[in-house]
Amino acid sequence: MKPFTRPPVAMLLTVLFTLMLQAPLTLAAEGQQKKGPPRGLPAEVITARATTLQTEIKAVGSLRANERIQLRPEQSGRIEAILFDEGQRVKTGTPLFRLDGAIYQAELKEALAKVHLSEIAYKRAASLLKKRVGSEQERDSTRAQLQVDLARQALAQTRLDKMRVIAPFTGVTGLRKVSPGDYVTTGQDLVELTDLSQMKVDFRVPEIYLAAISTGQTLKLELDAFPGQVFDATVYAIAPAADSRAHNIELRARLTNPEGKLRPGLFAQIRLILASDASSILIPEQAIIPNNGGFFVQRIAAGNIVEMVPVTLGQRRPGEVQVSSGLAAGDVIVTAGQLKLRPGMPVTPIFVDGSKPAIAKGE
């Protein structure tokens, strides 16, 4: 067995010096391996999300009552009584005015008397004919006279009935324009009757939307008289013809008014909802980059690398724009600092919307 010999001092120094040179390189490699891809410029980003987007048309219109008429008498006469209070809710068939009908009452009594005589004459003629004493001509003549007298009775009764003005539908009376004792003529305004249980809204849209509109569509109403409130209505009628001068189409919608606070004539701002898409992608408009007639966005790919993506734009909203194609829910896009970034550059994403989805970083 050979005796142990110490290595020369020069050899030990050489080995030690070599280890010292390799240590920093090894530590740097380990640090680089732990950190992953190199950190790039900071960029503000958001995560694209699917949201419900409604395709709508904006218009203006005005409210009108469900039913609204001006009550007028069909015959002239003196007002004998007013049977309602102004602003009162009345039901269908409720008498509102009674005119002096003494003349027509007398005419009705006369007609009744003639009918009575005609009935007696007809019965006598019919009885004589059965006994073969009378003639068929006499029976037919008395029967015809009875029918004439019955018609005159009905006419007198109708004239007497028309001396009362009744409510043709349930509604609220307005301010009357006459007083008891006034003599009114046929067609003179007496009082307005309005049905406020439901309201209608009339508005117009450009004719280019003809294929997109239909009955049953919903719309939102905003009224200056009720700021901050939104009312729902439903389209139930579309005009059969377009306006040849303005090139628009008139629509009519209906909305409920259970509390009766809405009034005819109110100005309305309208949003007609044509369609609703629950998978629409909306992004801030500052994320859009126009280039050579197209539109692009900068998307963060795996490894926090920037890439340019062409997109197709849809509807615009204040501060937002719809992306019809090119992006999907969950994509991370740059919203600020695009001028400093180029495709293929690494970035340090700063999520300004509070989200932070997992992004593949090539680890």
Secondary structure, 3 states (H helix, E strand, C coil): CCCCCCCCHHHHHHHHHHHHHHHHHHHHHHHHHHHCCCCCEEEEEEECCEEEEEEEEEEEEEEEEEEEEEECCCCCEEEEEECCCCCCEECCCCEEEEECCHHHHHHHHHHHHHHHHHHHHHHHHHHHHHCCCCCHHHHHHHHHHHHHHHHHHHHHHHHHHCCEEECCCCEEECCCCCCCCCEECCCCCCEEEEEEEEEEEEEEEEHHHCCCCCCCCEEEEEECCCCCCEEEEEEEEECCCCCCCCCEEEEEEEEECCCCCCCCCCEEEEEEEEEEEEEEEEEEHHHCEEECCEEEEEEEECCCEEEEEEEEEEEEECCEEEEEECCCCCCEEEEECHHHCCCCCEEEEEECCCCCCCCCCCC
